[in-house]
Amino acid sequence: MPWCIFITRRVSYPLSDEQVKGMLMKYDKNRDGRISKQQVRLAFKEMGLHFCRWKAGKAVRFADKNGDGYINEDEMSELVHYASKWGFRIY
């Protein structure tokens, strides 16, 4: 029986803001509608970003407008906008 080799090309698609938001909100384990810096770091790490602790700290400082240390629903769009510059993609 002959061997067949199929070569596939790796194609990537950029994520929409809603997709990134949905991925980040999966880390809201206690379902209180907000995520902490540690949860953002874990999300970034599992999304394949490097320097996750540093990036999460910068992202939370940028998006946390009320200064409580958490990203709530109102601040989520700021976090998504800031994080989108790292180019989350689906492969």
All heavy atoms as an XYZ file, in Angstrom:
761
protein
N       0.849     -1.174      0.000
C       0.000      0.000      0.000
C       0.897      1.241      0.000
O       1.748      1.381      0.856
C      -0.896     -0.042      1.233
C      -1.777      1.142      1.408
S      -2.814      0.921      2.863
C      -4.365      1.136      2.133
N       0.719      2.157     -0.936
C       1.588      3.330     -1.008
C       1.305      4.312      0.130
O       0.191      4.415      0.618
C       1.247      3.942     -2.358
C      -0.115      3.461     -2.660
C      -0.245      2.117     -2.006
N       2.348      4.978      0.525
C       2.228      6.015      1.548
C       1.854      7.324      0.883
O       2.397      7.683     -0.149
C       3.547      6.199      2.287
C       3.840      5.063      3.205
C       4.437      3.883      2.887
C       3.514      4.991      4.559
N       4.531      3.068      3.958
C       3.950      3.743      5.041
C       2.890      5.838      5.463
C       3.792      3.332      6.341
C       2.751      5.426      6.761
C       3.184      4.199      7.183
N       0.947      8.016      1.472
C       0.553      9.326      0.963
C       0.977     10.382      1.966
O       0.778     10.211      3.160
C      -0.955      9.413      0.757
S      -1.547      8.321     -0.518
N       1.548     11.409      1.492
C       1.959     12.505      2.360
C       1.121     13.723      1.996
O       1.074     14.137      0.843
C       3.452     12.823      2.183
C       4.296     11.597      2.551
C       3.843     14.021      3.017
C       5.761     11.782      2.276
N       0.474     14.249      2.998
C      -0.315     15.454      2.813
C       0.397     16.591      3.527
O       0.689     16.495      4.715
C      -1.719     15.299      3.389
C      -2.524     14.270      2.666
C      -2.628     12.985      3.148
C      -3.172     14.595      1.487
C      -3.358     12.029      2.491
C      -3.905     13.635      0.810
C      -4.004     12.353      1.311
N       0.687     17.607      2.819
C       1.334     18.767      3.414
C       0.254     19.813      3.630
O      -0.449     20.203      2.696
C       2.445     19.315      2.505
C       3.506     18.232      2.300
C       3.031     20.581      3.091
C       4.568     18.615      1.302
N       0.134     20.228      4.862
C      -0.849     21.261      5.162
C      -0.125     22.555      5.478
O       0.947     22.552      6.058
C      -1.738     20.867      6.348
O      -0.914     20.662      7.487
C      -2.526     19.616      6.043
N      -0.721     23.606      5.098
C      -0.168     24.921      5.375
C      -0.818     25.449      6.644
O      -2.031     25.345      6.830
C      -0.463     25.857      4.210
C       0.198     27.185      4.346
C       0.009     27.971      3.096
N      -1.406     28.017      2.771
C      -1.959     28.939      2.012
N      -1.211     29.864      1.482
N      -3.245     28.926      1.760
N      -0.009     26.020      7.510
C      -0.521     26.574      8.760
C      -1.106     27.951      8.469
O      -0.404     28.851      8.008
C       0.611     26.676      9.768
C       0.176     27.076     11.121
C       1.331     26.924     12.059
N       1.039     27.645     13.273
C       1.700     27.486     14.371
N       2.692     26.646     14.426
N       1.381     28.170     15.432
N      -2.376     28.098      8.700
C      -3.077     29.348      8.438
C      -3.528     29.907      9.768
O      -4.027     29.177     10.619
C      -4.299     29.108      7.520
C      -5.046     30.401      7.282
C      -3.862     28.488      6.215
N      -3.363     31.182      9.949
C      -3.786     31.794     11.203
C      -4.865     32.839     10.937
O      -4.906     33.452      9.879
C      -2.603     32.434     11.918
O      -2.101     33.507     11.165
N      -5.722     33.001     11.909
C      -6.808     33.959     11.835
C      -6.767     34.846     13.074
O      -6.708     34.325     14.182
C      -8.164     33.247     11.780
C      -8.289     32.321     10.607
C      -8.007     30.969     10.735
C      -8.672     32.800      9.366
C      -8.107     30.116      9.657
C      -8.769     31.951      8.282
C      -8.486     30.614      8.437
O      -8.577     29.781      7.370
N      -6.792     36.156     12.903
C      -6.792     37.018     14.093
C      -8.106     36.872     14.856
O      -9.158     36.626     14.269
C      -6.639     38.422     13.521
C      -7.038     38.320     12.094
C      -6.810     36.902     11.657
N      -8.015     36.982     16.165
C      -9.204     36.890     17.007
C      -9.906     38.239     17.068
O      -9.263     39.281     17.117
C      -8.828     36.453     18.418
C      -8.217     35.072     18.556
C      -7.777     34.847     19.991
C      -9.206     34.011     18.141
N     -11.215     38.211     17.113
C     -11.979     39.438     17.288
C     -11.920     39.851     18.762
O     -11.531     39.067     19.629
C     -13.430     39.225     16.872
O     -14.080     38.381     17.809
N     -12.312     41.075     19.036
C     -12.340     41.546     20.426
C     -13.256     40.684     21.282
O     -12.938     40.378     22.430
C     -12.797     43.000     20.482
C     -11.736     43.959     19.968
O     -10.605     43.515     19.695
O     -12.049     45.157     19.843
N     -14.388     40.271     20.729
C     -15.324     39.430     21.481
C     -14.725     38.062     21.796
O     -14.956     37.510     22.865
C     -16.645     39.273     20.731
C     -17.517     40.506     20.795
C     -17.883     40.903     22.219
O     -18.301     40.034     23.005
O     -17.742     42.098     22.535
N     -13.952     37.516     20.865
C     -13.308     36.226     21.116
C     -12.252     36.341     22.205
O     -12.166     35.476     23.077
C     -12.684     35.687     19.829
C     -13.694     35.226     18.809
C     -13.053     34.899     17.483
O     -12.225     35.648     16.969
N     -13.441     33.755     16.920
N     -11.461     37.409     22.170
C     -10.451     37.617     23.203
C     -11.125     37.818     24.555
O     -10.713     37.240     25.567
C      -9.538     38.811     22.862
C      -8.600     39.129     24.015
C      -8.746     38.532     21.597
N     -12.193     38.599     24.582
C     -12.935     38.819     25.832
C     -13.468     37.500     26.372
O     -13.358     37.215     27.568
C     -14.088     39.796     25.592
C     -14.915     40.049     26.817
C     -16.065     40.995     26.513
C     -16.969     41.149     27.705
N     -18.101     42.027     27.417
N     -14.031     36.684     25.509
C     -14.549     35.387     25.937
C     -13.461     34.492     26.497
O     -13.665     33.811     27.505
N     -12.285     34.521     25.859
C     -11.176     33.713     26.355
C     -10.713     34.205     27.722
O     -10.429     33.405     28.614
C     -10.019     33.753     25.362
C     -10.330     33.040     24.060
S      -9.046     33.249     22.825
C      -7.802     32.148     23.473
N     -10.643     35.516     27.894
C     -10.208     36.058     29.185
C     -11.219     35.763     30.285
O     -10.838     35.425     31.411
C      -9.973     37.561     29.067
C      -8.766     37.993     28.238
C      -8.795     39.487     27.989
C      -7.473     37.585     28.935
N     -12.504     35.868     29.973
C     -13.532     35.667     31.004
C     -13.637     34.212     31.436
O     -14.208     33.932     32.489
C     -14.878     36.201     30.532
C     -14.933     37.728     30.472
S     -14.393     38.565     31.983
C     -15.674     38.085     33.127
N     -13.071     33.293     30.679
C     -13.042     31.897     31.113
C     -12.218     31.731     32.388
O     -12.380     30.762     33.110
C     -12.456     31.001     30.026
C     -13.357     30.802     28.852
C     -12.691     29.910     27.830
C     -13.521     29.839     26.565
N     -12.860     29.054     25.524
N     -11.346     32.681     32.658
C     -10.483     32.613     33.837
C     -11.115     33.254     35.061
O     -10.508     33.275     36.128
C      -9.113     33.227     33.517
C      -8.413     32.384     32.494
C      -8.593     32.607     31.133
C      -7.638     31.310     32.882
C      -7.999     31.797     30.190
C      -7.038     30.493     31.940
C      -7.224     30.743     30.601
O      -6.645     29.921     29.668
N     -12.332     33.741     34.934
C     -13.100     34.242     36.074
C     -13.721     33.026     36.764
O     -14.896     32.729     36.603
C     -14.168     35.223     35.599
C     -15.031     35.740     36.738
O     -14.633     35.631     37.900
O     -16.135     36.246     36.429
N     -12.909     32.322     37.516
C     -13.320     31.028     38.093
C     -14.446     31.147     39.106
O     -15.285     30.266     39.205
C     -12.123     30.325     38.732
C     -11.010     30.026     37.751
C     -11.458     29.108     36.651
C     -10.308     28.785     35.713
N     -10.696     28.105     34.536
N     -14.488     32.228     39.875
C     -15.550     32.366     40.874
C     -16.783     33.086     40.325
O     -17.738     33.324     41.054
C     -15.026     33.065     42.126
C     -14.530     34.458     41.857
O     -14.523     34.926     40.719
N     -14.091     35.129     42.899
N     -16.754     33.423     39.047
C     -17.912     34.017     38.344
C     -18.432     35.293     39.010
O     -19.633     35.533     39.049
C     -19.051     33.011     38.198
C     -18.666     31.749     37.490
C     -18.491     32.019     36.025
N     -18.185     30.768     35.332
C     -17.218     30.655     34.447
N     -16.466     31.681     34.161
N     -16.977     29.521     33.841
N     -17.508     36.121     39.496
C     -17.933     37.382     40.090
C     -17.937     38.533     39.085
O     -18.199     39.672     39.437
C     -17.069     37.728     41.306
C     -15.609     37.969     40.959
O     -15.214     37.733     39.804
O     -14.863     38.380     41.869
N     -17.634     38.220     37.815
C     -17.678     39.239     36.767
C     -16.428     40.078     36.664
O     -16.426     41.097     35.983
N     -15.361     39.664     37.319
C     -14.110     40.401     37.240
C     -12.941     39.422     37.289
O     -13.084     38.311     37.796
C     -14.001     41.441     38.344
C     -14.099     40.859     39.720
C     -14.214     41.913     40.781
N     -13.946     41.292     42.080
C     -13.515     41.929     43.119
N     -13.308     43.229     43.057
N     -13.279     41.304     44.250
N     -11.808     39.849     36.745
C     -10.629     38.990     36.763
C      -9.455     39.750     37.373
O      -9.329     40.962     37.217
C     -10.273     38.457     35.358
C     -10.076     39.576     34.349
C     -11.322     37.492     34.867
C      -9.628     39.096     32.990
N      -8.616     39.020     38.077
C      -7.465     39.597     38.759
C      -6.238     39.560     37.860
O      -6.236     38.938     36.791
C      -7.180     38.808     40.038
O      -6.729     37.502     39.695
N      -5.176     40.187     38.316
C      -3.917     40.170     37.580
C      -3.416     38.733     37.420
O      -2.920     38.359     36.363
C      -2.879     41.010     38.315
C      -1.518     40.989     37.681
C      -0.541     41.796     38.508
C       0.880     41.456     38.161
N       1.835     42.124     39.033
N      -3.560     37.916     38.463
C      -3.114     36.532     38.390
C      -3.908     35.755     37.348
O      -3.351     34.916     36.633
C      -3.239     35.846     39.764
C      -2.277     36.368     40.803
C      -2.702     37.717     41.395
O      -3.855     38.122     41.302
N      -1.748     38.428     41.980
N      -5.198     36.011     37.255
C      -6.026     35.346     36.261
C      -5.674     35.811     34.853
O      -5.655     35.006     33.912
C      -7.509     35.584     36.568
C      -7.958     34.883     37.828
C      -9.309     35.357     38.319
O      -9.662     36.525     38.193
N     -10.077     34.446     38.901
N      -5.368     37.087     34.697
C      -4.938     37.610     33.396
C      -3.610     36.964     33.010
O      -3.412     36.547     31.862
C      -4.819     39.150     33.417
C      -4.186     39.673     32.130
C      -6.177     39.791     33.641
N      -2.689     36.843     33.960
C      -1.395     36.218     33.698
C      -1.564     34.777     33.236
O      -0.953     34.345     32.258
C      -0.514     36.263     34.944
C       0.871     35.683     34.710
C       1.768     35.841     35.928
N       1.245     35.221     37.113
C       1.418     33.927     37.432
N       2.081     33.134     36.636
N       0.916     33.444     38.551
N      -2.424     34.035     33.926
C      -2.673     32.642     33.546
C      -3.287     32.565     32.150
O      -2.906     31.725     31.328
C      -3.583     31.965     34.566
C      -3.932     30.507     34.305
C      -2.672     29.646     34.280
C      -4.888     30.002     35.363
N      -4.217     33.465     31.854
C      -4.837     33.489     30.532
C      -3.798     33.770     29.457
O      -3.751     33.079     28.431
C      -5.942     34.549     30.485
N      -2.949     34.767     29.678
C      -1.910     35.100     28.703
C      -0.965     33.925     28.512
O      -0.554     33.623     27.393
C      -1.122     36.325     29.153
C      -1.840     37.640     28.975
C      -3.120     37.712     28.444
C      -1.223     38.812     29.336
C      -3.768     38.924     28.282
C      -1.859     40.041     29.177
C      -3.121     40.094     28.655
N      -0.618     33.263     29.604
C       0.298     32.124     29.527
C      -0.307     31.003     28.688
O       0.354     30.437     27.819
C       0.614     31.615     30.925
C       1.589     30.472     30.945
C       1.893     30.051     32.364
C       2.889     28.899     32.371
N       3.180     28.455     33.731
N      -1.564     30.701     28.927
C      -2.214     29.624     28.190
C      -2.517     30.002     26.744
O      -2.752     29.133     25.918
C      -3.455     29.156     28.936
C      -3.074     28.441     30.225
C      -4.236     27.800     30.947
O      -5.366     27.782     30.409
O      -4.012     27.323     32.062
N      -2.503     31.304     26.445
C      -2.670     31.757     25.064
C      -1.345     31.764     24.321
O      -1.285     32.085     23.141
C      -3.279     33.158     25.036
C      -4.716     33.203     25.450
S      -5.280     34.920     25.410
C      -6.837     34.760     26.252
N      -0.263     31.417     25.020
C       1.028     31.293     24.374
C       1.892     32.532     24.365
O       2.880     32.594     23.637
N       1.550     33.533     25.164
C       2.367     34.746     25.198
C       3.594     34.543     26.076
O       3.561     33.808     27.054
C       1.555     35.919     25.749
C       0.392     36.397     24.898
C      -0.328     37.531     25.595
C       0.868     36.847     23.536
N       4.657     35.228     25.727
C       5.867     35.232     26.538
C       5.842     36.432     27.477
O       5.150     37.409     27.213
C       7.101     35.303     25.644
C       7.214     34.138     24.717
N       7.578     32.888     25.143
C       6.972     34.028     23.390
C       7.584     32.054     24.118
N       7.207     32.724     23.030
N       6.590     36.365     28.563
C       6.660     37.440     29.555
C       5.276     37.756     30.127
O       4.875     38.913     30.256
C       7.293     38.710     28.963
C       8.614     38.461     28.314
C       8.758     38.502     26.933
C       9.732     38.170     29.085
C       9.970     38.266     26.334
C      10.960     37.938     28.493
C      11.086     37.985     27.119
N       4.547     36.719     30.457
C       3.142     36.854     30.873
C       2.971     37.687     32.130
O       2.036     38.469     32.223
C       2.531     35.480     31.088
S       2.528     34.510     29.591
N       3.843     37.513     33.113
C       3.705     38.273     34.362
C       3.849     39.762     34.090
O       3.057     40.576     34.573
C       4.744     37.808     35.374
C       4.635     38.522     36.707
C       5.530     37.906     37.706
N       5.048     36.536     37.907
C       5.525     35.711     38.796
N       6.500     36.087     39.575
N       5.046     34.501     38.917
N       4.851     40.125     33.303
C       5.091     41.527     32.993
C       3.939     42.091     32.158
O       3.431     43.180     32.448
C       6.415     41.646     32.236
C       6.771     43.034     31.839
C       7.271     44.019     32.635
C       6.621     43.603     30.540
N       7.463     45.160     31.907
C       7.078     44.931     30.615
C       6.167     43.108     29.320
C       7.075     45.778     29.503
C       6.164     43.951     28.229
C       6.616     45.269     28.335
N       3.513     41.353     31.123
C       2.432     41.823     30.256
C       1.114     41.927     31.012
O       0.349     42.862     30.799
C       2.279     40.908     29.049
C       3.400     41.077     28.046
C       3.236     40.162     26.852
C       4.358     40.386     25.870
N       4.286     39.489     24.720
N       0.850     40.970     31.894
C      -0.393     41.018     32.676
C      -0.393     42.225     33.601
O      -1.410     42.913     33.736
C      -0.566     39.736     33.473
N       0.740     42.494     34.232
C       0.826     43.667     35.107
C       0.585     44.955     34.360
O      -0.176     45.821     34.806
N       1.218     45.097     33.206
C       1.013     46.304     32.403
C      -0.429     46.415     31.915
O      -1.017     47.495     31.930
C       1.972     46.313     31.215
C       3.404     46.605     31.605
C       4.284     46.860     30.428
C       3.909     48.041     29.624
N       4.458     49.317     29.944
N      -0.999     45.296     31.498
C      -2.368     45.309     30.978
C      -3.367     45.687     32.065
O      -4.277     46.489     31.832
C      -2.715     43.947     30.389
N      -3.195     45.131     33.252
C      -4.127     45.442     34.346
C      -3.966     46.895     34.779
O      -4.961     47.591     35.012
C      -3.938     44.465     35.523
C      -4.693     44.922     36.751
C      -4.398     43.067     35.114
N      -2.738     47.379     34.874
C      -2.538     48.790     35.240
C      -3.173     49.716     34.209
O      -3.743     50.753     34.564
C      -1.050     49.108     35.395
C      -0.466     48.632     36.703
C       0.930     49.170     36.949
N       1.909     48.745     35.960
C       2.536     47.572     35.962
N       2.276     46.691     36.900
N       3.412     47.287     35.022
N      -3.107     49.342     32.937
C      -3.702     50.156     31.888
C      -5.228     50.140     31.964
O      -5.869     51.183     31.845
C      -3.256     49.637     30.513
C      -3.883     50.361     29.367
C      -3.375     51.572     28.939
C      -4.989     49.837     28.712
C      -3.951     52.247     27.882
C      -5.574     50.503     27.653
C      -5.053     51.715     27.238
N      -5.807     48.966     32.167
C      -7.261     48.811     32.063
C      -8.013     49.082     33.364
O      -9.199     49.400     33.323
C      -7.595     47.403     31.574
N      -7.362     48.948     34.504
C      -8.034     49.072     35.799
C      -8.246     50.541     36.141
O      -7.465     51.158     36.859
C      -7.204     48.379     36.877
C      -7.872     48.387     38.231
O      -9.104     48.597     38.301
O      -7.168     48.168     39.236
N      -9.321     51.097     35.637
C      -9.585     52.529     35.789
C      -9.968     52.934     37.216
O      -9.672     54.035     37.642
C     -10.683     52.982     34.828
C     -10.314     52.776     33.369
C      -9.043     53.508     33.002
C      -8.709     53.304     31.542
N      -7.388     53.778     31.193
N     -10.607     52.040     37.977
C     -11.002     52.403     39.337
C      -9.954     52.011     40.383
O     -10.111     52.295     41.556
C     -12.368     51.812     39.705
C     -12.382     50.306     39.727
O     -11.350     49.652     39.573
N     -13.569     49.742     39.916
N      -8.882     51.345     39.965
C      -7.765     51.052     40.845
C      -8.002     49.990     41.894
O      -7.269     49.924     42.881
N      -8.979     49.108     41.691
C      -9.263     48.086     42.701
C      -8.454     46.806     42.512
O      -8.563     45.877     43.297
C     -10.758     47.764     42.756
C     -11.281     47.093     41.499
O     -10.534     47.014     40.490
O     -12.452     46.657     41.506
N      -7.636     46.745     41.452
C      -6.807     45.566     41.208
C      -7.491     44.474     40.403
O      -6.924     43.403     40.204
N      -8.689     44.729     39.950
C      -9.453     43.762     39.159
C      -9.960     44.429     37.892
O     -10.173     45.636     37.852
C     -10.660     43.231     39.946
C     -10.287     42.404     41.128
C     -10.129     42.986     42.375
C     -10.096     41.033     41.014
C      -9.785     42.220     43.477
C      -9.761     40.258     42.103
C      -9.599     40.861     43.335
O      -9.249     40.095     44.411
N     -10.204     43.604     36.881
C     -10.811     44.083     35.645
C     -12.259     43.631     35.654
O     -12.554     42.440     35.647
C     -10.091     43.503     34.412
C      -8.606     43.824     34.444
C     -10.742     44.009     33.130
C      -8.279     45.293     34.484
N     -13.181     44.608     35.721
C     -14.605     44.266     35.727
C     -15.168     44.400     34.312
O     -14.442     44.696     33.365
C     -15.368     45.136     36.739
C     -15.267     46.610     36.425
O     -15.231     47.013     35.273
N     -15.218     47.433     37.458
N     -16.434     44.175     34.179
C     -17.092     44.190     32.856
C     -16.908     45.531     32.159
O     -16.683     45.581     30.950
C     -18.580     43.879     33.028
C     -19.343     43.757     31.730
C     -18.968     42.522     30.917
O     -18.599     41.503     31.508
O     -19.043     42.599     29.678
N     -16.992     46.629     32.899
C     -16.841     47.950     32.297
C     -15.421     48.204     31.799
O     -15.218     48.964     30.854
C     -17.218     49.043     33.305
C     -18.672     48.965     33.719
O     -19.501     48.482     32.910
O     -18.995     49.368     34.853
N     -14.434     47.592     32.438
C     -13.040     47.797     32.075
C     -12.518     46.763     31.071
O     -11.413     46.906     30.552
C     -12.170     47.746     33.340
C     -12.533     48.805     34.357
C     -11.965     48.541     35.732
O     -11.752     47.363     36.100
O     -11.742     49.532     36.459
N     -13.300     45.741     30.811
C     -12.853     44.642     29.958
C     -12.484     45.106     28.555
O     -11.512     44.631     27.969
C     -13.918     43.549     29.894
C     -13.478     42.325     29.112
S     -11.974     41.529     29.716
C     -12.539     40.906     31.270
N     -13.233     46.047     27.998
C     -12.918     46.506     26.640
C     -11.541     47.165     26.600
O     -10.820     47.032     25.604
C     -13.994     47.450     26.115
O     -14.068     48.608     26.907
N     -11.158     47.854     27.673
C      -9.828     48.454     27.748
C      -8.751     47.378     27.778
O      -7.726     47.496     27.119
C      -9.702     49.352     28.986
C     -10.523     50.602     28.921
C     -10.036     51.568     27.858
O      -8.813     51.681     27.650
O     -10.887     52.208     27.232
N      -8.984     46.320     28.539
C      -8.030     45.221     28.619
C      -7.894     44.527     27.262
O      -6.789     44.249     26.804
C      -8.446     44.207     29.690
C      -7.561     42.969     29.814
C      -6.146     43.350     30.226
C      -8.161     41.990     30.806
N      -9.012     44.269     26.620
C      -8.994     43.615     25.307
C      -8.263     44.491     24.294
O      -7.429     44.002     23.515
C     -10.423     43.290     24.836
C     -10.445     42.872     23.383
C     -11.031     42.217     25.717
N      -8.549     45.777     24.313
C      -7.892     46.701     23.388
C      -6.376     46.706     23.627
O      -5.590     46.651     22.683
C      -8.460     48.105     23.547
C      -7.748     49.142     22.758
N      -7.857     49.240     21.391
C      -6.891     50.121     23.134
C      -7.104     50.237     20.972
N      -6.508     50.779     22.013
N      -5.960     46.764     24.880
C      -4.539     46.784     25.207
C      -3.869     45.464     24.828
O      -2.794     45.449     24.242
C      -4.363     47.066     26.699
C      -2.931     47.291     27.098
C      -2.321     48.521     26.888
C      -2.190     46.283     27.687
C      -1.009     48.738     27.239
C      -0.868     46.494     28.049
C      -0.292     47.723     27.831
O       1.016     47.929     28.180
N      -4.526     44.358     25.155
C      -3.956     43.036     24.890
C      -3.938     42.699     23.403
O      -3.110     41.906     22.967
C      -4.722     41.968     25.660
N      -4.813     43.288     22.623
C      -4.904     42.942     21.208
C      -3.658     43.341     20.427
O      -3.408     42.811     19.347
C      -6.139     43.562     20.569
O      -6.028     44.965     20.534
N      -2.850     44.231     20.979
C      -1.635     44.615     20.265
C      -0.626     43.471     20.203
O       0.310     43.517     19.422
C      -1.007     45.856     20.891
C      -0.349     45.636     22.217
C       0.240     46.936     22.718
C       0.977     46.726     24.027
N       1.582     47.961     24.473
N      -0.821     42.430     21.019
C       0.069     41.274     20.975
C      -0.393     40.258     19.940
O       0.227     39.216     19.774
C       0.205     40.630     22.351
C       0.939     41.543     23.280
C       2.131     42.153     23.066
C       0.493     41.985     24.548
N       2.468     42.939     24.124
C       1.483     42.852     25.056
C      -0.633     41.720     25.319
C       1.361     43.459     26.292
C      -0.742     42.328     26.546
C       0.247     43.190     27.029
N      -1.472     40.529     19.258
C      -1.880     39.721     18.124
C      -2.318     38.311     18.443
O      -1.759     37.356     17.935
N      -3.334     38.161     19.293
C      -3.872     36.828     19.555
C      -4.401     36.243     18.259
O      -5.113     36.907     17.507
C      -5.024     36.898     20.569
C      -4.585     37.344     21.928
C      -5.002     38.543     22.434
C      -3.760     36.545     22.694
C      -4.613     38.958     23.694
C      -3.363     36.942     23.954
C      -3.784     38.155     24.448
N      -4.038     35.012     17.979
C      -4.441     34.357     16.738
C      -4.832     32.919     17.002
O      -4.359     32.308     17.931
C      -3.300     34.407     15.724
C      -2.844     35.815     15.416
C      -1.694     35.853     14.470
N      -2.084     35.725     13.081
C      -2.661     36.641     12.349
N      -2.958     37.799     12.869
N      -2.958     36.442     11.092
N      -5.710     32.404     16.146
C      -6.081     30.989     16.175
C      -5.312     30.323     15.054
O      -5.322     30.792     13.907
C      -7.583     30.794     15.948
C      -8.376     31.398     17.098
C      -7.908     29.329     15.777
C      -9.866     31.319     16.905
N      -4.652     29.217     15.360
C      -3.929     28.451     14.344
C      -4.635     27.150     14.089
O      -5.203     26.563     14.922
C      -2.490     28.172     14.780
C      -1.664     29.421     14.809
C      -1.450     30.117     15.981
C      -1.080     29.900     13.637
C      -0.682     31.245     15.998
C      -0.304     31.048     13.655
C      -0.111     31.708     14.839
O       0.649     32.838     14.853
